[in-house]
Amino acid sequence: MDSRWNDADARDAIAQFAGDPHSNEDVALRVYSSRLIGAEPSLVLHGGGNTSVKTQLIDDTGARVDVLCVKGSGWDLGDIAPAGLPAVRLDTLTVLRSRQALSDEDMVNAQRTRLLDAGAPNPSVETLLHGFLPAKFIDHSHADAILALVDQADAAAICGRLFGGRLAVVPYIMPGFALAKLAAETAEANPDCEGLLLLQHGLFTWGASARESYERHIRAVSEAEAFIAASASGPDSQSLDTDDRAVALDIHAASLRGRLARDPAAGGTQRPYFLDARTGPAIARYLARADLDAVSQRGPATPDHVIRTKATPLILDSLDDLAELDARLAGFRDRYRAYVDRQRTARPERVIQPLDADPRVILVRATDSTPALLIGVGTSPKAARVAADLYTHTIEVITAAEQVGRFQALPESDLFDMEYWSLEQAKLGKRSPRRLEGHIVYITGAARGIGEATARSFAKAGAALFLVDREAAPLEALAAELDAAFACFDVADPAALRASVDRCVSHYGGLDGVVSNAGYAPQSPIAACPDAVLRASFEVNFFAHQTLASAAMCVFEAQGMGGYLLFNASKAAFNPGAKFGPYALPKAALVALTKQYAIEGGPIGVRANAINADRIRTRLLSQVDVEKRAAARGLELDAYYRSNLLGREVSAADVADTFLHLATAPSTTGCVVTVDGGNIAASPR
Ligand code: ZN
């Protein structure tokens, strides 16, 4: 690993943060070199690692005070800013070292009460460790290559041989007051050292300047990498390649997701998960190891991962054999519960609420037809991605550790302390779930009008979205804004429609609901209507709905978690108008389709409902057409939009709200809801 330090960039950072009230030259350089560390996924991932600088800032009395600026929780080293390095008063912080003990709660309180800015994020749980060490700049990572050396039974001997006295070794203790004291004592006992190796945890380096601390860090990691490479037994054992790529899971994802959602021992509640599947040479080599069953079950590369990956992955021989999947999943859950029971029994004084027993990483061996897979499991798309990312690096650590010697993780009691540590669980963030939290929803005609309003409303309610439209630019913009997956094509193409449902399932791991919204409104007297016009209308206004619903039903069946089909019918289905036959006929068939799916979906918990909307300012009809229709009724345009029983213009957002209601109405199916301000001639019931 090479140093990325560049003097010109460092000077730019000083200039960039010159006016920042949280900053000075020290802090600017701290930001700069923290980002260099954050830019290397093999050093830190997803909020891992932390850095600090001891400097002086002005407090609110105008006094210049000694502070420790240390990474705050919720910040990532890769894009940290001065505000992500909250300033903690240093003089009274270092005094705490004389205490015999300090509970985690008291430690968090001690850190918060010494903040210069009461609104700053919580300083890292490793703040005291940074504070008790005297060096000006301190860098800390969980580098893969370092973990491969410190995850060994004889780690201290290996590290001693490799680094001599430059890096002192600290035995494993959970982060907190005790570790901070031990680290400071170890540094004092080794006055010539320039950093610490924390067994089963990671690397600390320090220096008088940002550059010195950073480059000592890179040097230690580079030496570890070279040592691992020199231990390689053959050309095939080269690992440390991260060419993992996303892979299509198709319908297998849905049956896996459904099984993860149902835990018979958890009282029948369903937990919707997201899946993130990867493949690649490093994954394939790891899964082909003869000792995979043993080596993968020893534990995580560092206990910091355990809240996101659990201690061990679930291993499967294929995704085709559902009986095997059921048996192995049940075995995984039984083993997890037994571990929690053992560890709770060993801590009778603590009240411990067990977490779910579901795996967060699933490894599937290669078969004749499918590549080896690494599947991250999470309660959000991001959590699934983080689990897969962390395990990708775990594979590198374990592979390298086995080259050097024997990979050894911590005993389960230490892992349990970390997994059930309140300060760790706090990182996952607890907030009350939104209405569509965990739902994966597919929406057509999503770029504008009712589809766009529905996408916004469902995203706000917490759904993960797959958006479809044939207009690329607005679709891509909306998908970027809502952090949604998308596909651009014409819903009249049934093959593209089916393929996009597969993509949605592969991307998120399944499907919970469909808003089949796309449509268009051709006009012609029915007797004179060319066949081609009528058939084209049926393709979009009927068959596209049917193709989508049929593809979704396959997923719903495999998943076994119910589901919902929401159709955009039209008032034309009930109250057709002259020359609107080519539009009204397929929409009338769509209402019949809704009822058919309600009948046949009911037994597996799939609900089918439709909305009957009218006179909404969308692009369904051209402005000229709308003006003509208004003029034919002797109305100004605004009055035309308000000409209903309530005298109220209906908005796309009103329709979106009703779709949201139908998505969450557990006892409603086979229903058509009017969203038209009141039109008795079009009222279905
Ligand atoms: Zn750490």
Residues whose N, C-alpha, C, O or C-beta is under 5 A from the ligand:
A	BS01	ZN	G202
